Amino acid sequence: MRLDNFDLNLLVAFDVLLQERNVTRAAKRLNVTQAAMSASLKRLRASFQDDILTQHGKKMVPTAHAIALAPRVSATIMHLRTLIASGRGFEAATSDRLFRISASDYITTVVIVPFLEILQREAPHIRLDISLPSDDSMEQLSNGGIDLLLSPEEFLVSDHPRELLFEERHVVVGWSGNPLMREPLTVEGFLNSGHVAVQIGHRNSFIEREFEAQGRERRIEITAPSFIQAPWLIPGTMRLALMHERLAKIVAPAASLTIAEPPIDLPVMQEMMQYHASRERDEAVIWLRQQLLQVVRRSA
């Protein structure tokens, strides 16, 4: 296959087809007709001399060769987009750039929400695609599927740049009517209470991993799938929860919660920003990181 005879737009089609594994959905994502997407798949098969996707019942399954190509194709698309973007510069006021960000509901609440005010005022055409962290987040970052991963340091990819966004403490929250919250918490009272914990997907949160590392156990009575749900499972009960201090301060007044210092030593969490190495000089990503840092500084 000669490169000068290859349509580079076919790489985008390949990337979307491998993600969707469905011609109709891939066509919808790229805003083309199903016939045009089928034609792209036919040309891809001819170019790579491989079926790319094969029909099995009602599903389309990628070939082994296509699976092996997928991360390299994604990385190539990302490099090409960065190359094109770097040539035309970045103007926040007029840009319609789409930023793909992986962030928990906690980070969305304490950082992204106030950032939206900046967007409204300074960059009204910029769009955000926010996804929750998952087992695939690190692979998405490595393949260029997301522009920015906002996460505690321990969940980052090892071989891409990172930057500290802020440091976060954990505090104990309990219902304002809980007698235990009227006095300084003791270790015994804290550990013997029922607790609300958070587990996102199949991953323990930073604080749950810390408890495991310390060999401590507490009676977890409710496990929530998100940080923003946890505080609303406490009012009217004697349960406690360990929460990020920034989130606790936002939610406590509305949920009738009291905030207390933990009776045990807990490490400070490093909340980081990570981006692909190829985007280190991407003016748009640099602007995005700077704006998020400003949000954090203003709220400190």
Steps between C-alpha positions, in 0.01 A plus 500: 500500500640838392446784745445752220201294386351462850224729627595593857132551584471123485700486825223694673245258356710206620524648851125555530412163347722321750340692787139451388533162326191599309484671159177687574620644831839589353329683212285694748805604703682628192183658357516304175259261333507129573591439136799734530619323815460161332710630211767616746508156659539342154793732421660427838477128432668547165773729641591277795422173321298394801127470578533750790150407624329166445133415546416251774124467536369851563836631620811620322826381653842656427769278358822435691686724255250784553532471878878520468473808274240685711729667759750605232225646285356692798845637585558601137170689485586677823843605369349626176237703684765649725713585197210676327392682818853626568515659158195721541550604863231514766263785578272416792246770411430354154603134529238225480746236627351194663688398814457143617558479875491202735395618846303368795174663608697643792749678272218609272323660796796680657699595187309456174180673617676829591708464180175520301465864606837573339391321183178698483688826532826438312450201271128457425548266203725244671335168575570242770449123489532377860524129576527324833827321580494132414732208449549631144597857592874444492477319166282783366767751601776296338299462179405868482133440577502763775684831527527514878480246780419651842578240763689418820864434422483125555257454208715674238687361199871462571645638175313825435537851649313589817439818697369558851152652496456523878544315827192370679428397858231257608254585776225314681140600435194398698140609541468814712261304725756227571612534866843368404564817296452731802832401657847440356497161329687214664656211311262258669190704424607551141583135425193363678256719308335390181662654192418604146784423259555565129612255236513613138467207264727229632754742649528599862531872561819659630376490860388136483841399372659693784290312756610172346864611516463588868325170574201679651142381475174688549142387463397601149121483482446675165721513193422782257606509133597868507639761739210738453246235605674409826408808709130464419499151653589639844228746619262352756739213580792435735731416213826680422701549183848610410479770236725736310508824697414722202195292413392476864499879536278535192250229592484520881264801532243359257510148646496604870842347558768580756868484410757363745871422501587131454622337823768308306788622286421509131736610222433802283375401155681636194241583235679510166453600138648269241516536122662314212866585437416609145271774641759655724530797262137503387398862564138402564589236761746742662220759523262243647749399769571863589130577535442203732795608715351849524168354614677310777701806611188715518321248720796445735 
